[in-house]
Amino acid sequence: MPSKSLTISTPGEKNPTPMAEADTQPARPQKVGFVSLGCPKNLVDSEVMMGLLARAGAELSPRAEDADVIVVNTCSFIESAQQESVNTILEMAGLKTSGRAKKLVVAGCLVERFRDEIRQRIPEVDAVVGTGELQNILSATGVVPVVAPNKSPFVVLSTRAEGDARAAQGRFSRGQWDGAIADLPNYLYDDETPRILATPKSTAYIKIAEGCDHPCTFCIIPQLRGQFRSRRFESVIAEAERLAQIGVREITLIGQDTTCYGEDFGLKDGLALLLEKLAQIEDLRWIRFLYAYPNKITGKLLETIATHEKLCSYMDVPLQHASASVLKRMKRGGGAEVFLRSIDKMRRAIPDVTLRTSFIVGFPGETEQEFAELCDFVREAQFDWMGTFSYSDQEGAGAFDLDDKLSLAEIEWRRKHLMGIQRQISKKKKKALVGQEFDLLLEGSSEETDLLMEGRTAMHAPEIDGKVFVNEFPAEAEPQPGEFYRCQIVEAHDYDLVARIL
Ligand code: SF4
C-alpha cells in the first residue's frame, strides 16, 4: 500500500479547507503537525482528527518541525509499511528530543497491532490513539475543548450477519498479539464530524464504509479495522453536498470493500443506488469508487456507471491472483476464466471503461506453474493500470502458518517480471491514446519539473495512476489548478501521458 506524507495546506490556498466551523475557542492554542502514512482510508482518519482538533481550537501546522505536538498516523498493512511507520515515529521522536516538539502522539493501524510495544520501545511517545478511538486525539494531544461538543461525532452502526459469523469463527481475533486491546474498532464518522481536507481543493475522498468481513488469508486489516459497517446513505449524500458547496468537484468513494456498501442495513445494490444519487449533485463533475470485490460487481452497478456521465468509467478491482489454486489458499475464490468473463462483462457494459487491478506475488506455495498462469492472465486481460505487491508475512493472518514460503529474492523476481509484462501492455495502451481528446483536471505544477504542469483525466484516480503532463496552453489562457480543461494527448510514455490544452 502506498505511503505518503501529509500536506495539510491545500495547494493554491494558504489555509486548509474546514468542513465545519470551529465552535469553541481554546485558552491556549497548541500547534499540531500531522504526518499521515498509508492509504486514502488512513488519510480520511487524519482529516477527521485534524477537524476535531481545529474545532477544539488547535492550530494545525503543515510542517511537523514547527509543531508543539506531532501526530504520526501510521500504516500497518504490510511489513514495509510497518517499517516506514516506525522510521517516521523515530524521526519525529528526534524532534522531541531536540526540544522542538513537546509531545509525540502515534495513531492508526500500527497502534491496533503493537499498542504496548510502541510505548515500551519508544519512550518519547506520549500517547497512542487506535483506529477506533479517533476522538481521543483531543486528550492525547492535550488540546481540550473549552466547551465539550454536544454530540459525539461517531456513530456506532450494526454489523451484518456475515461479519458476525466470521467473528464466531475467530476472523477478528487479536488474542495472539501482545498488547492489542480486545475491543475491535467500531465507529464511523458522519456528515457532522468536522474534517479538514488534506487533498487539493477540487478533490476529496469520502469513506462510505469501514472494516471488512472477508476471510483473505494474507490480510490483517479486519483485525485492525473491525467488522464491515456502512455509513448511512443520507450521511454520505449530505457530506458530498457539503463538499460540492465548498468547491470539491471530484469525489472518490473508499472503504475496504466499497461494493458491500449498504448490505449491513439490508440494501441491495447499495453502491449503485448511492452512485445514482451522488450523480444528481449538480456541482460534482467526477465521481468514482475504489476497491471493488470481484464477485460483488453486479449488472445494476455496471449499468449505473454506464448511464450517468458524472460516474467515471473506471473500475478498480483488486484481484490478488489469477490461479484458482492460489486464490483458494487465499480464501478468495475465482480464477482466470471467471475473471476474464467478468472483465468481458465490464467492457461490454461500459465500452470506455478503465480497468485497474492489483496482485500479490509470492504467496506461500505459489508454484512456477501458478505464477505462469498469473502472467498469462495479465497478458490476456490487458489492464489499463496494475499494481503488484510482494507477499508479506503477517502474524495473525491465516497465511502466516502456511508452509512453503518463497525466498524474498524469488518474490522480488516475480514482482519485477509481472510488472515488466504490464509495462509493455501499458505502453501500447497509452500510445493508442495519442491524438484523442479528454477532459483534464489541472492539479498544478509538476512535482518533477516546474516547467510543466500536471493533471488527471477520468482515467486517472488520484495518487495511484500515471500522470498527465501538460506542455502547452493556449496563449491567452491563465492555467488555474483545480479547473477542468479540454486537452489532447500528444505524447505517450510507459505509464504517463503528455497533453496540450485546447
Ligand atoms: S477484502 Fe481481503 S484484502 Fe481486502 S481488506 Fe478485506 S480481507 Fe483484506
Boltz pocket constraint, residues with backbone or C-beta under 6 A from the ligand:
constraints:
  - pocket:
      binder: B
      contacts: [[A, 212], [A, 213], [A, 214], [A, 215], [A, 216], [A, 219], [A, 220], [A, 221], [A, 222], [A, 256], [A, 257], [A, 293]]
      max_distance: 6.0
